[in-house]
Each structure stands twice: as structure tokens, then as C-alpha cells.
Amino acid sequence: MLKACLAFGVLYPFAHGSAQPAAPAFEVASVKPSKAKDNGYWNSSAGYLVMRNQSLKKLIQIAYRVRDDQVSGGPKWTDSDRFEVDARAAGPAKDPELLDMLQTLLAERFQLVFHRETKEVPGYSWFCQSVEN
């Protein structure tokens, strides 16, 4: 079975070509270490994104809309250190736009770079077989 994965690394910034359009970005954003002991959560409203007690790995999962098993790589602390994110868009924005802005924020603040790859993993394949009478 093939599975699409998002491999990432926290690396030095990479050069952007001048022909690329500007990535969507928050007008104002704060990313701070979290000392909270509770479970993390996140919510949004028109143009605002609030995330509490989230690991970098979880932030990546949310921003790129992938599952835990689809993220690999990076330093060990990406799964243990926790962060608080407060961000505001320039105007009203819904979740898809806010999550695109979160991708830009992660690239800026954590120098996050990634690539997509396909991996072969063991698993079951379900199929339906029609039965004719």
C-alpha cells in the first residue's frame, strides 16, 4: 500500500525566487513556548487563530491538513515542546485561508521546509465485489 507522507525539517531559510507570488501571511502573529499542562486545543473565528499547548508536529498536522502518521523528520523536540499561537489576519478569513497563513508562519518562525514523498507501508486493502444472481 502506498501512503503519501509529509517529511519536514527545521532548517536554515531557503531562497525564494522573485517570480513567486507572496505567500498568505498574518498581519500580526505571536508564537511563544507553552507551560500549560492541559491538552492542547485550537479555534478560529473570522480572521483570528488561537492555538494553545500545541507541539510543532501538531501545528504542522493542522496547517497542512495531514494525519500524525503522515509527518516525519525533524528534531526530537518537535513532538515534545509546546507552543501558544495567537494570530490575526488583515481582514476576515476562514479556516482554509488561516491554515495557509499558518504554513507561512511556521516557515518564517521555525524555518520549516518540507517535501512530499510516497512511502510503501504494510496495510490492508478493502475492496467491494459485486455479486450477480
Backbone as CSV, one residue per row, in Angstrom:
resi,resn,N_x,N_y,N_z,CA_x,CA_y,CA_z,C_x,C_y,C_z
1,MET,0.841,-1.161,0.000,0.000,0.000,0.000,0.894,1.234,0.000
2,LEU,0.537,2.206,-0.779,1.301,3.444,-0.821,0.614,4.481,0.047
3,LYS,1.399,5.295,0.701,0.852,6.335,1.553,1.628,7.617,1.296
4,ALA,0.913,8.708,1.115,1.578,9.990,0.935,2.012,10.499,2.303
5,CYS,3.221,10.973,2.383,3.758,11.481,3.645,4.305,12.884,3.441
6,LEU,4.343,13.630,4.511,4.924,14.958,4.513,6.159,14.888,5.386
7,ALA,7.317,14.921,4.772,8.571,14.892,5.521,9.028,16.329,5.704
8,PHE,9.482,16.666,6.883,9.866,18.048,7.125,11.165,18.115,7.882
9,GLY,11.696,19.282,7.906,12.895,19.540,8.674,12.903,20.980,9.110
10,VAL,13.479,21.250,10.220,13.659,22.618,10.674,15.079,22.980,10.263
11,LEU,15.183,23.768,9.228,16.457,24.061,8.596,16.662,25.553,8.452
12,TYR,17.780,25.902,7.869,18.027,27.301,7.564,17.080,27.745,6.470
13,PRO,16.721,29.025,6.423,15.809,29.501,5.387,16.362,29.209,4.000
14,PHE,15.454,28.995,3.075,15.858,28.743,1.703,15.491,29.939,0.840
15,ALA,16.168,30.076,-0.279,15.956,31.235,-1.155,14.640,31.090,-1.911
16,HIS,13.925,32.180,-2.028,12.678,32.216,-2.787,12.955,32.911,-4.114
17,GLY,12.390,32.376,-5.180,12.515,33.029,-6.476,11.676,34.294,-6.506
18,SER,12.091,35.272,-7.247,11.376,36.546,-7.279,10.080,36.452,-8.069
19,ALA,9.882,35.393,-8.851,8.679,35.263,-9.660,7.518,34.660,-8.875
20,GLN,7.757,34.178,-7.662,6.709,33.556,-6.882,5.795,34.604,-6.262
21,PRO,4.474,34.329,-6.232,3.562,35.265,-5.564,3.805,35.222,-4.055
22,ALA,3.448,36.293,-3.377,3.637,36.361,-1.929,2.762,35.313,-1.244
23,ALA,3.338,34.626,-0.282,2.590,33.627,0.472,1.598,34.339,1.384
24,PRO,0.421,33.732,1.620,-0.538,34.366,2.529,0.062,34.452,3.925
25,ALA,-0.122,35.580,4.580,0.505,35.771,5.889,-0.431,36.533,6.820
26,PHE,-0.243,36.294,8.117,-0.994,37.029,9.130,-0.489,38.457,9.198
27,GLU,-1.366,39.364,9.581,-0.949,40.755,9.802,-0.111,40.832,11.069
28,VAL,-0.563,40.124,12.119,0.134,40.098,13.402,0.082,38.666,13.924
29,ALA,1.218,38.183,14.442,1.239,36.825,14.998,2.239,36.735,16.139
30,SER,1.887,35.937,17.128,2.754,35.687,18.267,2.886,34.181,18.439
31,VAL,4.126,33.706,18.580,4.400,32.288,18.857,5.292,32.249,20.087
32,LYS,4.781,31.629,21.167,5.526,31.573,22.422,5.546,30.150,22.960
33,PRO,6.583,29.806,23.727,6.581,28.490,24.386,5.404,28.400,25.352
34,SER,4.867,27.211,25.513,3.734,26.988,26.414,4.191,26.223,27.645
35,LYS,3.683,26.599,28.773,3.961,25.897,30.018,2.717,25.155,30.509
36,ALA,1.647,25.203,29.727,0.374,24.592,30.130,0.511,23.087,30.299
37,LYS,-0.257,22.521,31.185,-0.255,21.081,31.440,-1.478,20.397,30.833
38,ASP,-2.458,21.185,30.383,-3.683,20.607,29.838,-3.498,20.149,28.386
39,ASN,-4.517,19.522,27.860,-4.480,19.117,26.468,-4.534,20.352,25.586
40,GLY,-3.872,20.296,24.478,-3.882,21.425,23.564,-5.207,21.545,22.837
41,TYR,-5.479,22.737,22.348,-6.669,22.973,21.535,-6.388,24.124,20.588
42,TRP,-7.246,24.268,19.616,-7.168,25.432,18.741,-8.566,25.794,18.281
43,ASN,-8.749,27.078,18.026,-10.015,27.526,17.459,-9.775,28.766,16.616
44,SER,-10.757,29.088,15.835,-10.637,30.242,14.955,-11.969,30.950,14.855
45,SER,-11.909,32.211,14.484,-13.084,32.993,14.143,-12.654,33.891,13.000
46,ALA,-13.538,34.626,12.446,-13.272,35.424,11.243,-11.969,36.220,11.357
47,GLY,-10.894,35.659,10.845,-9.623,36.363,10.805,-8.707,36.157,11.999
48,TYR,-9.110,35.332,12.969,-8.298,35.094,14.159,-8.014,33.604,14.319
49,LEU,-6.817,33.298,14.778,-6.440,31.915,15.045,-5.789,31.865,16.415
50,VAL,-6.296,30.993,17.290,-5.764,30.825,18.643,-5.434,29.354,18.819
51,MET,-4.186,29.067,19.194,-3.743,27.693,19.404,-3.031,27.628,20.743
52,ARG,-3.410,26.666,21.562,-2.846,26.547,22.891,-2.213,25.173,23.090
53,ASN,-1.006,25.187,23.672,-0.321,23.968,24.092,-0.198,22.949,22.954
54,GLN,0.301,23.389,21.809,0.452,22.531,20.631,1.927,22.263,20.356
55,SER,2.258,21.020,20.033,3.625,20.709,19.612,3.815,21.215,18.184
56,LEU,5.064,21.371,17.766,5.321,21.786,16.389,4.780,20.747,15.418
57,LYS,4.912,19.483,15.767,4.379,18.431,14.902,2.869,18.578,14.736
58,LYS,2.162,18.887,15.808,0.709,19.077,15.739,0.368,20.325,14.933
59,LEU,1.141,21.394,15.092,0.920,22.600,14.293,1.063,22.283,12.806
60,ILE,2.048,21.458,12.465,2.252,21.060,11.070,1.064,20.238,10.583
61,GLN,0.603,19.306,11.395,-0.551,18.486,11.012,-1.771,19.355,10.728
62,ILE,-1.994,20.335,11.591,-3.148,21.223,11.426,-2.972,22.084,10.182
63,ALA,-1.812,22.719,10.043,-1.581,23.644,8.930,-1.663,22.953,7.572
64,TYR,-1.111,21.743,7.485,-1.060,21.040,6.198,-2.181,20.022,6.043
65,ARG,-3.071,19.923,7.048,-4.241,19.053,6.996,-3.846,17.598,6.731
66,VAL,-2.917,17.098,7.550,-2.453,15.714,7.428,-2.566,15.015,8.778
67,ARG,-2.502,13.697,8.735,-2.553,12.884,9.956,-1.163,12.775,10.575
68,ASP,-1.133,12.315,11.820,0.117,12.143,12.563,1.092,11.234,11.825
69,ASP,0.595,10.143,11.267,1.487,9.195,10.588,1.965,9.688,9.229
70,GLN,1.504,10.853,8.816,1.940,11.424,7.543,3.024,12.486,7.716
71,VAL,3.487,12.682,8.940,4.536,13.664,9.214,5.750,12.926,9.748
72,SER,6.908,13.163,9.143,8.127,12.520,9.626,9.293,13.485,9.526
73,GLY,10.332,13.189,10.277,11.541,14.002,10.243,11.540,15.081,11.306
74,GLY,12.592,15.873,11.295,12.731,16.971,12.238,13.381,16.531,13.542
75,PRO,13.785,17.495,14.362,14.410,17.190,15.648,13.407,16.552,16.617
76,LYS,13.918,15.899,17.658,13.060,15.206,18.626,12.097,16.150,19.335
77,TRP,12.505,17.401,19.549,11.679,18.336,20.309,10.400,18.732,19.569
78,THR,10.286,18.423,18.283,9.077,18.808,17.544,7.834,18.134,18.093
79,ASP,8.013,17.011,18.779,6.869,16.307,19.349,6.698,16.569,20.842
80,SER,7.694,17.172,21.484,7.617,17.364,22.933,7.426,18.818,23.350
81,ASP,8.142,19.759,22.750,7.992,21.171,23.116,6.621,21.674,22.664
82,ARG,6.012,22.520,23.481,4.660,23.023,23.211,4.681,24.528,22.996
83,PHE,3.703,25.004,22.200,3.664,26.416,21.830,2.254,26.978,21.910
84,GLU,2.213,28.302,22.087,0.978,29.091,22.051,1.059,29.973,20.810
85,VAL,0.020,29.979,20.010,-0.017,30.808,18.802,-1.253,31.695,18.872
86,ASP,-1.055,32.988,18.705,-2.138,33.960,18.573,-1.862,34.720,17.288
87,ALA,-2.803,34.692,16.350,-2.560,35.330,15.060,-3.824,35.993,14.536
88,ARG,-3.619,37.123,13.836,-4.739,37.871,13.272,-4.442,38.182,11.811
89,ALA,-5.396,37.888,10.971,-5.286,38.210,9.547,-5.610,39.689,9.344
90,ALA,-5.266,40.206,8.184,-5.540,41.614,7.875,-7.035,41.893,7.774
91,GLY,-7.805,40.895,7.448,-9.255,41.041,7.333,-9.930,39.724,7.656
92,PRO,-11.240,39.658,7.402,-11.942,38.404,7.669,-11.339,37.259,6.845
93,ALA,-11.127,36.124,7.468,-10.591,34.950,6.778,-11.169,33.703,7.427
94,LYS,-11.444,32.705,6.618,-11.978,31.441,7.125,-10.838,30.449,7.337
95,ASP,-11.159,29.279,7.897,-10.145,28.284,8.241,-9.177,27.948,7.106
96,PRO,-9.624,27.675,5.887,-8.642,27.332,4.843,-7.581,28.421,4.648
97,GLU,-7.996,29.671,4.654,-7.039,30.774,4.492,-6.158,30.920,5.732
98,LEU,-6.750,30.759,6.908,-5.963,30.862,8.146,-4.908,29.763,8.220
99,LEU,-5.257,28.551,7.776,-4.291,27.458,7.814,-3.186,27.657,6.788
100,ASP,-3.505,28.263,5.641,-2.458,28.623,4.678,-1.513,29.663,5.279
101,MET,-2.076,30.616,6.021,-1.258,31.619,6.700,-0.402,30.972,7.787
102,LEU,-0.950,29.943,8.451,-0.187,29.214,9.469,1.017,28.529,8.831
103,GLN,0.875,28.001,7.629,2.003,27.397,6.924,3.130,28.412,6.739
104,THR,2.762,29.621,6.332,3.746,30.685,6.154,4.400,31.046,7.483
105,LEU,3.601,31.131,8.545,4.121,31.460,9.871,5.126,30.404,10.339
106,LEU,4.814,29.129,10.125,5.734,28.056,10.527,7.041,28.142,9.739
107,ALA,6.955,28.475,8.462,8.165,28.617,7.639,9.014,29.784,8.148
108,GLU,8.366,30.882,8.525,9.093,32.066,8.994,9.699,31.856,10.385
109,ARG,8.908,31.395,11.317,9.344,31.332,12.716,10.222,30.127,13.029
110,PHE,9.966,29.003,12.355,10.723,27.789,12.630,11.645,27.403,11.476
111,GLN,11.700,28.224,10.444,12.476,27.928,9.239,12.119,26.532,8.720
112,LEU,10.823,26.235,8.735,10.314,24.936,8.325,10.370,24.791,6.813
113,VAL,10.950,23.708,6.355,10.910,23.336,4.939,10.453,21.883,4.881
114,PHE,9.824,21.512,3.791,9.304,20.162,3.693,9.317,19.698,2.252
115,HIS,9.100,18.418,2.101,8.845,17.850,0.778,7.853,16.708,0.951
116,ARG,7.149,16.427,-0.110,6.185,15.325,-0.091,6.827,14.110,-0.726
117,GLU,6.536,12.962,-0.155,7.067,11.731,-0.709,6.027,10.630,-0.541
118,THR,6.175,9.589,-1.314,5.292,8.442,-1.225,6.088,7.284,-0.648
119,LYS,5.525,6.634,0.356,6.195,5.512,1.010,5.304,4.286,0.896
120,GLU,5.944,3.146,0.817,5.222,1.897,0.838,5.158,1.419,2.273
121,VAL,3.954,1.133,2.758,3.772,0.687,4.131,2.846,-0.525,4.132
122,PRO,2.984,-1.382,5.135,2.073,-2.525,5.208,0.672,-2.062,5.577
123,GLY,-0.314,-2.739,5.068,-1.683,-2.379,5.406,-2.670,-3.280,4.698
124,TYR,-3.925,-3.073,4.993,-4.991,-3.840,4.387,-5.609,-3.040,3.259
125,SER,-6.091,-3.733,2.278,-6.782,-3.091,1.175,-8.220,-3.598,1.163
126,TRP,-9.159,-2.695,1.214,-10.568,-3.064,1.203,-11.088,-2.906,-0.213
127,PHE,-11.890,-3.819,-0.621,-12.494,-3.699,-1.937,-13.891,-4.291,-1.879
128,CYS,-14.698,-3.866,-2.815,-16.066,-4.367,-2.920,-16.159,-5.219,-4.174
129,GLN,-16.835,-6.312,-4.056,-17.008,-7.188,-5.194,-18.517,-7.329,-5.389
130,SER,-18.958,-7.057,-6.600,-20.393,-7.179,-6.844,-20.728,-8.656,-7.076
131,VAL,-21.846,-9.050,-6.555,-22.307,-10.421,-6.699,-23.577,-10.382,-7.541
132,GLU,-23.530,-11.114,-8.647,-24.705,-11.155,-9.521,-25.445,-12.451,-9.293
133,ASN,-26.754,-12.343,-9.217,-27.606,-13.532,-9.016,-27.981,-14.153,-10.334
